Amino acid sequence: MGERTLQDIFFERSDIRFVNDPYIHFKEKRGEQYKSFSYGELTRRAMKFAAALEQLGIVYGQRLLIVSESRPEWVVTDLAAILIGAITVPVFPTLTAKQTEYILQHSGAKAVVVSTDYQLRKILSVIDNAPELGSVIVMDSDIVLPSHSRVGFFHFSGLEVQAPDSFTMKKMSSEEVVTIIYTSGTTGIPKGVMLTHRNLVSNLEAAAAAIPVLNKNDLFLSFLPLSHSFERIASYLVFTLGVQIAFAESIDSVASNMLEVRPTVMTAVPRFFERVHTRVEQSRDKMSALRRIVFDWGLKIGNQNAAKYEGRRVSFFARLQFRVANKLVLSKIRQRTGGRIRFFVSGGAALKPDVGKAFAGLGMHIIEGYGLTETSPVVAVSRIDKLKWGTVGLPLPGIELRIADDGEILIRGANVMKGYYKDNAATNEIIDSDGWLHSGDIGIIDEAGRLKITDRKKHIIVLANGKNIAPAPIEVLLESSPFIEQAVVLGERRDYCTALVIPNSEHSNGSDARTAIEREITKINRELASYEKIRRFQILREPFTIENGLLTPTLKIRRKEVERKYNELIDMMYQQH
């Protein structure tokens, strides 16, 4: 497994049998109609752009930054780099100029491909601190190109048109590096994860064997950035299997784009599913009393029938009622997603079990996955016929899992990264002499071999009395309240636990919000051990976001940044008597 390379997959897909199959659906500008091009058009453009990169002096082994939202040019650039053996370095478009500068310098990139004027200005602000940079390529063709004494500026479309018809094909081995992905990290300086052809292809083959069969009639709606390793491997899987892909205009437009392209499969982070679930519940509140009764009955029947996916018995009466419930209620909810969803894939964080159950009840399965950038990235996924909500399922074929004495999840397989770029010490720290990667996550493996993640090793709170507390499960309980949007549990080396809470925007009015949240926390505390109980909390008005630096680009809380920003407020909670 894994001896094929992404180059091999590219040429398999460029076979004459597939050239007319539809591939990418996209919008050149927001609000316009979707346009499309075929697999044949994609392979032609990738080969043409490979020739353009070679003409600019981008050759085997050189690093090429991609600073862009997901769009066709992102895919073309990536495939072109694969063909000539250049190493792509994807950068989240939400990163600041300073964060981008670090990646640009550390990777020693020879060229940068940017999408918009906004991304171009970030590069221009740091260009003098990147001595190895020689070329900047801009995707948007209406931008006036600047001039620089050392760096050349080019339009993407101009390079495509002017490029020669051939290039020097560099045949890659499975052990050579395809990409360096810098981890966003909840703490510390980003590290460059080196992933090889063997890493990525082994993960593709294993993932394809574990999920439901996909083909050219399926359509994948992509809205997570391709710089995210989860979405990147999904896009490779789509390409490998001949599936169509459509890019959403933005996160805000996903709902309308779903109605336009009617996807059959999507990947998303748990927050997306939580918001959809909340909207379904809110729509109930606007119904008449009679419609609400029918709606509640329909959801109840859906949930009863969804129990079969966990291997539990469904009564004959519930099965009999399902057809009516589906027609009156469930199918109408599914229409809001375009009506064709076969399944979703959730990754990046833990999915709340009640949300997974609710979607299954609606007839839209969520396959939950687990992985790290360092594992290419997928380690385990739940199987539709062996579901257990609250777990991330079984390991992919060829991947070994083990739980260390301290509860840490250890991973071994062809998907484990080559190492961190220019950082042997960090590589040796995370991968031991027997090839086990130490994930930093705490988990358990159940009697059926399914993996359950309980927390991050670094996030474990140790109270002053020595008690260990995993904050993530408590935060899940808090955020399951309709009054709480986000929560962070604190208590390291303190006498008790406290929380910082962002109220739900619909329930955020002064003293009323505090009373409601206090009531919710009292209820949640009944489910917790005495040392886990939240003794005090503070309400914050500013949500944790990527823009204010309190969320990573993959929507994980930057705990140290939260503690630093609200240090005085946190101290106050421990000074009160």
C-alpha positions, 0 to 999 in steps of 0.5 A: 500500500502506498507505492503509487504516487500522486503523479501516478494518480494524476495520469490515471485520472487524465486517461482519455476515458475520463476527460469529459467527466465533469470535475470542478464547479465554481463561481468567479464572483460571488452571486454569479451562476456556477461554472464548470470544467472537466477532468480533461480541462483540469489536467490540461491546465495543470500541465500548462501551469507546470510548464509556467512554473518551470519557466520561472525557475521553480523546479524539483525540491523547491518550496512554493507557498499557496496563500489562497481561499479554495478555488480552481487555481489552488487545485491547478497549482497543487497538481502542477507542483506535484508534476515537477516535483516542487513542494507546496506549502499551503497557508491559511488565508486567515493568517496575519502577515506576521504569521505568513512571514514566519512560514515564508522565511522558515520554508525558504519558498522560491515563489508564492501564489496568492489569490486576492489583493488582500493576500498580495498586500500581506506578502508585500508587507513582508517581502523584504524579509524573504530573501529567497523569494523570487516570484509572486503569482496573483490569481485575480487578473484585475489586480495591477501588479506592483514592481520590485527590484528583486521579485517578479510579479505575474498574473496566473492567467497570463502565465497559463496562456504564455507557458510552453506546451511541455515541461520536464517531468520529474518522476517522484518516488513514494518516499519523496516529500509532496507538501509541508503543512505548517500546523497552526498549533494552539501553543508555540511556534508552527512546525512544518509537517513533511508529508510524502507521496507514500503518506498521502497515497496510503491514507487515500487508499485506506480512506477509500476502503473505509467510507461508502463507495463514491463515483462520478455521479457524486458531488462534493461541496467544499467549504473548508480551506484546502490549506486544512489537511482534512479538506486537502485529503478529501479533495485528493480522494475526490480526484482519485475516485472521479467525483465532482467538486463544487467550491462554496463561495464562503462559509456564510453562503454554504446554506444557499450553495447547498441548494444550488449544487445539491451535494451528495457528500460534504466534510465539515467541522462539528461547529457547522453541524451544531449550527444546522441542528440549532436552526432546525430546533429554532424553526420549530419555535415558529410553528403553529401548535399543530405543526409542532406536534407533527414535527416533534413526532416526525423527529421522534420516529426518525430517532427511533429508526436511527437506533438501527445504525448502532445495532439496536433493535427498532420496533415494527411499529416505529419502522411502519411509521417511518415512511409517513414521518419521512414524507411529512417531516424528515424529507422536508428538512433534508431539502434544505441541504439540497435533498441529495446528501448521502453522508457528511464527514466530520473532523477537526474536533469532537462531534457532540453525540446528540448532534450525530444522533439527530442527523442520523434521525433525519436520514443524513449520516455523519461519519466522524473521523479523527486524525492529525496533520502529522498522520496525513491526516486520517487515523480512524473513521466511524463506519455507518454499519458499526456506529457508536456516537461519541466515538471516532470509529475504527482505525483505517486499514494498515494503521495501528493504534495503542493507548499508552500507560498515561492514556495517550493515543499512539499511532503507527503506519505508512501515514505517519509523516516523514518529520518536521521540516528543519526540526529533528529534535521535535521530530524525535520527540513526537515519533519514538524509536519504534515508529509510534507517533505520540498524538498528544490526545488522550483516549480509550479503545472500546471492546469493539476496537472503536476509538474515543477521544477524551481530551488533549494531553496538554489540556489536562487540568491539574488542580492544586490538590492533584486531581486531574480534570479533562476540560473538553467533556465539561465544555461539551456539556456547557456548549450543549446548553441553548444559552451558551455559545462557547466555553473554556474551563479553567483551574490549572494549579487552582483550588477549583474549576471556573469557566469563561462563557460566551452567551448565545447571541439570542440569549445575551441580555444582561442579568437575564442571561447570567441567571439562565447560564447560572441555572444551566451550570447548576444543572450540569454540575449535578453530572460532574464529580465534586472536584470537576464542578464549575464554582464560578464563571464570567460572561464574555461579550466578545466571542472566540474567533480566528480574527482575535487570535483566540481560535486556530484556523481549524477552530480550536481554542487557543487556551494560552491566548485566552488565559493571557487575554483574560488573566485579570478576569480569571484571577478575580474568580479566584479572589472572590469569597 
